[in-house]
Amino acid sequence: MPDYQCHHCNVALSNTQYARSHYCEKGACQRAKVRKYLVAKKQRLSEQLNTQIQDFTQSAATNDLPSRLVIDIENITPVVALLPANTNILEDSNPERKQMFLHHLSAIYEDSKENNSQGSEVYCETLLPPTPEKEAELIGKACATCMGNCCNLGKTHAFLDYPSLKHILSLQSAALTENELLTLYSEHFPDQSYEYSCVFLGKNGCTLPRDLRSFTCNNYLCDEIANYRIALSQADSDLTFAAAIHNDTIVHSSVFDEDSFIRVVEK
């Protein structure tokens, strides 16, 4: 038997090859190497998150935690959600970025009046059925932990497009003029937003009510949230330990269930 072997296919490796990697260069073996790394990373971060929350729960500063939540943390195996982190800086909202959004909104409004569906980019054509209320509540709390990483792509358009605006206008009790529409959205600009992100992403999340958001924003689930949703469906409890990760480091973390949401770490 050779001194060194690939950890996946057992092919012989030289001393130099083994020192560089415990896996040979075959595609299947490199994929196995990545899978092993990801599994180990998830386990390490999950253990770190669990320690954070247990320490937080036992600290003197958390006497105001709901007693039921403390009991659940001590006795129930939680669902773990490892999410991407929004690491942008919170700053005073930029008037120029607000104006760029309003210009975008005005252009789509004109397209809607002219039934010009090709006038600007369409991000999503269909609104999916709403998520059940309890599930939506838990997913929202998971998203609040990551603090809007996917919202970074919203920039100054907020993914608002022709199909979304036609739907939003149809929900209004009376037809809106262009100025009324611009005023409606202007009322929801946050005082502070994250640099380079969506103009409506504030410290506590999206400042737009759900019925004014785009189809994209109401439909989208990142891969990590989709995995969390599956894990919830298979769990006996909705107790969740969530962490937002950047560069293999926990940046934000929280513990929550349907009735409670507690931030544990926020950097």
Secondary structure, DSSP 4 states (H G I P E B T S, - for coil): --S-B-TTT--B--HHHHHH-SS-SSHHHHHHHHHHHHHHHHHHHHHHHHHHHHHHHHSGGGTTS-HHHHHHHHHSPPEEEEEE---PPEEEPPHHHHHHHHHHHHHHHHHHHTT-TTSS--S-S-PPPPPPHHHHHHHHHHHHHHTSSGGGGGTTTTT--HHHHHHHHHTSSSPPPHHHHHHHHHTT--SEEETTS-TTEETTEE-S-GGGS-HHHHH---HHHHHHHHHHHH-S---EEEEEEETTEEEEEEEE-SS-EEEEEE-
